[in-house]
Amino acid sequence: MSIVTKISPARSSRALEHFRSLLEFETDCWDVHSAMSSGEADFVLLDVRSHEKYDEGHVPGAISLPHGKIVASKLEHDPPSTVFVTYCAGPHCNGAIRGAIQLADLGRPVKIMSGGVTGWLDEGFALSKKSASE
């Protein structure tokens, strides 16, 4: 018996419930890219890193809103049903989770984009940089 199977896998019905529930909380870079580039984005993508990091390079179409600055007044222009997707630097960063907590605490629907900027680049997608005119 290997270390992999020493603890038996969950029953298929339990595994199905678990893995489906994960997608209630997260999406990935490929799915975000697909939705954004096809014009089917039915969510607001938030870069929750600092404004400086956002300016250095961010996912195209993302809005800069650092997780520590997510408050109700910043969301007034978005209907309560707006789905937000947060991301940060990558798997080594918990900013996306912090932002998701802030949004959920405000009663907003939210998911994180797993992988963040690191995952985005790993998929071969380009970042946008803030232009001098912005």
C-alpha positions as a Markdown table, in Angstrom:
| # | Residue | x | y | z |
|---|---|---|---|---|
| 1 | Met | 0.0 | 0.0 | 0.0 |
| 2 | Ser | 1.4 | 3.4 | -1.0 |
| 3 | Ile | 1.3 | 6.6 | 0.9 |
| 4 | Val | -1.3 | 7.7 | -1.8 |
| 5 | Thr | -3.8 | 5.0 | -1.0 |
| 6 | Lys | -3.0 | 4.5 | 2.7 |
| 7 | Ile | -6.0 | 6.7 | 3.3 |
| 8 | Ser | -8.8 | 5.5 | 0.9 |
| 9 | Pro | -10.3 | 8.0 | -1.5 |
| 10 | Ala | -13.7 | 9.4 | -0.7 |
| 11 | Arg | -16.8 | 7.8 | -2.1 |
| 12 | Ser | -17.5 | 9.1 | -5.6 |
| 13 | Ser | -20.7 | 10.9 | -4.4 |
| 14 | Arg | -18.7 | 12.7 | -1.7 |
| 15 | Ala | -15.9 | 13.5 | -4.1 |
| 16 | Leu | -18.4 | 14.9 | -6.5 |
| 17 | Glu | -19.9 | 17.1 | -3.9 |
| 18 | His | -16.5 | 18.3 | -2.7 |
| 19 | Phe | -15.0 | 19.1 | -6.2 |
| 20 | Arg | -18.2 | 20.8 | -7.4 |
| 21 | Ser | -18.2 | 23.0 | -4.3 |
| 22 | Leu | -14.7 | 24.1 | -4.9 |
| 23 | Leu | -15.8 | 25.8 | -8.1 |
| 24 | Glu | -18.3 | 27.8 | -6.2 |
| 25 | Phe | -15.4 | 29.5 | -4.6 |
| 26 | Glu | -12.8 | 29.7 | -7.3 |
| 27 | Thr | -12.1 | 29.9 | -11.0 |
| 28 | Asp | -8.9 | 29.8 | -12.9 |
| 29 | Cys | -6.8 | 32.0 | -15.2 |
| 30 | Trp | -7.9 | 30.1 | -18.3 |
| 31 | Asp | -11.6 | 30.6 | -17.7 |
| 32 | Val | -11.2 | 34.2 | -16.8 |
| 33 | His | -9.1 | 34.8 | -19.9 |
| 34 | Ser | -11.7 | 33.0 | -22.1 |
| 35 | Ala | -14.6 | 35.0 | -20.6 |
| 36 | Met | -12.8 | 38.4 | -20.8 |
| 37 | Ser | -11.5 | 37.9 | -24.4 |
| 38 | Ser | -14.8 | 36.6 | -25.7 |
| 39 | Gly | -16.8 | 39.5 | -24.3 |
| 40 | Glu | -18.7 | 37.1 | -22.1 |
| 41 | Ala | -17.4 | 38.4 | -18.7 |
| 42 | Asp | -20.4 | 38.5 | -16.4 |
| 43 | Phe | -18.2 | 39.5 | -13.4 |
| 44 | Val | -15.9 | 42.3 | -12.3 |
| 45 | Leu | -12.3 | 41.3 | -12.0 |
| 46 | Leu | -10.5 | 42.9 | -9.1 |
| 47 | Asp | -6.7 | 43.1 | -8.7 |
| 48 | Val | -6.4 | 43.4 | -5.0 |
| 49 | Arg | -2.7 | 44.0 | -4.8 |
| 50 | Ser | -1.3 | 47.5 | -4.3 |
| 51 | His | -1.9 | 50.2 | -6.9 |
| 52 | Glu | 1.8 | 50.2 | -7.6 |
| 53 | Lys | 1.9 | 46.5 | -8.3 |
| 54 | Tyr | -1.2 | 46.9 | -10.5 |
| 55 | Asp | 0.6 | 49.7 | -12.5 |
| 56 | Glu | 3.6 | 47.4 | -13.0 |
| 57 | Gly | 1.4 | 44.8 | -14.7 |
| 58 | His | -2.2 | 43.5 | -14.3 |
| 59 | Val | -4.7 | 41.2 | -16.0 |
| 60 | Pro | -6.3 | 43.1 | -18.9 |
| 61 | Gly | -9.7 | 44.4 | -17.9 |
| 62 | Ala | -9.0 | 44.2 | -14.2 |
| 63 | Ile | -9.8 | 47.0 | -11.8 |
| 64 | Ser | -7.3 | 48.0 | -9.1 |
| 65 | Leu | -8.9 | 47.8 | -5.6 |
| 66 | Pro | -6.4 | 46.7 | -2.9 |
| 67 | His | -8.0 | 44.3 | -0.5 |
| 68 | Gly | -7.6 | 46.7 | 2.4 |
| 69 | Lys | -9.6 | 49.3 | 0.7 |
| 70 | Ile | -12.6 | 47.1 | -0.2 |
| 71 | Val | -15.5 | 48.9 | 1.5 |
| 72 | Ala | -19.2 | 49.4 | 0.7 |
| 73 | Ser | -18.7 | 52.9 | -0.7 |
| 74 | Lys | -16.3 | 51.6 | -3.4 |
| 75 | Leu | -18.9 | 49.2 | -4.7 |
| 76 | Glu | -21.9 | 51.5 | -4.8 |
| 77 | His | -21.9 | 51.6 | -8.6 |
| 78 | Asp | -22.1 | 47.8 | -8.9 |
| 79 | Pro | -25.6 | 46.2 | -8.4 |
| 80 | Pro | -25.7 | 43.8 | -5.3 |
| 81 | Ser | -25.9 | 40.8 | -7.7 |
| 82 | Thr | -22.5 | 41.6 | -9.3 |
| 83 | Val | -20.1 | 38.7 | -9.1 |
| 84 | Phe | -16.6 | 39.8 | -8.2 |
| 85 | Val | -13.4 | 37.8 | -9.0 |
| 86 | Thr | -10.3 | 38.6 | -7.0 |
| 87 | Tyr | -6.7 | 37.9 | -7.7 |
| 88 | Cys | -3.3 | 38.8 | -6.2 |
| 89 | Ala | 0.3 | 37.9 | -7.0 |
| 90 | Gly | -0.1 | 34.1 | -7.0 |
| 91 | Pro | -0.3 | 31.0 | -4.9 |
| 92 | His | 2.2 | 32.4 | -2.4 |
| 93 | Cys | -0.1 | 35.4 | -1.7 |
| 94 | Asn | -3.3 | 35.4 | 0.3 |
| 95 | Gly | -4.5 | 38.8 | -0.9 |
| 96 | Ala | -7.2 | 37.2 | -3.2 |
| 97 | Ile | -8.6 | 35.4 | -0.2 |
| 98 | Arg | -8.5 | 38.6 | 2.0 |
| 99 | Gly | -10.3 | 40.5 | -0.8 |
| 100 | Ala | -12.9 | 37.7 | -1.1 |
| 101 | Ile | -13.5 | 37.8 | 2.7 |
| 102 | Gln | -14.0 | 41.6 | 2.5 |
| 103 | Leu | -16.5 | 41.2 | -0.4 |
| 104 | Ala | -18.4 | 38.3 | 1.2 |
| 105 | Asp | -18.6 | 40.3 | 4.5 |
| 106 | Leu | -20.3 | 43.0 | 2.5 |
| 107 | Gly | -22.8 | 40.4 | 1.2 |
| 108 | Arg | -21.3 | 40.4 | -2.3 |
| 109 | Pro | -20.9 | 37.2 | -4.5 |
| 110 | Val | -17.3 | 36.4 | -5.0 |
| 111 | Lys | -14.8 | 33.9 | -6.3 |
| 112 | Ile | -11.0 | 34.0 | -6.4 |
| 113 | Met | -8.9 | 33.5 | -9.5 |
| 114 | Ser | -6.5 | 30.8 | -8.4 |
| 115 | Gly | -2.9 | 31.3 | -9.6 |
| 116 | Gly | -3.1 | 35.1 | -9.7 |
| 117 | Val | -0.6 | 36.9 | -11.8 |
| 118 | Thr | 1.8 | 34.0 | -11.6 |
| 119 | Gly | -0.8 | 31.6 | -13.0 |
| 120 | Trp | -1.8 | 34.2 | -15.6 |
| 121 | Leu | 1.8 | 34.4 | -16.9 |
| 122 | Asp | 2.3 | 30.6 | -16.6 |
| 123 | Glu | -0.7 | 30.2 | -19.0 |
| 124 | Gly | 1.2 | 32.4 | -21.5 |
| 125 | Phe | -1.2 | 35.4 | -21.2 |
| 126 | Ala | 0.1 | 38.9 | -21.3 |
| 127 | Leu | -0.3 | 41.6 | -18.6 |
| 128 | Ser | -1.3 | 45.2 | -19.2 |
| 129 | Lys | 0.7 | 48.1 | -17.8 |
| 130 | Lys | -0.7 | 51.4 | -16.8 |
| 131 | Ser | 0.2 | 53.9 | -19.5 |
| 132 | Ala | 1.6 | 57.3 | -18.8 |
| 133 | Ser | -1.7 | 59.0 | -19.8 |
| 134 | Glu | -3.7 | 57.1 | -17.2 |
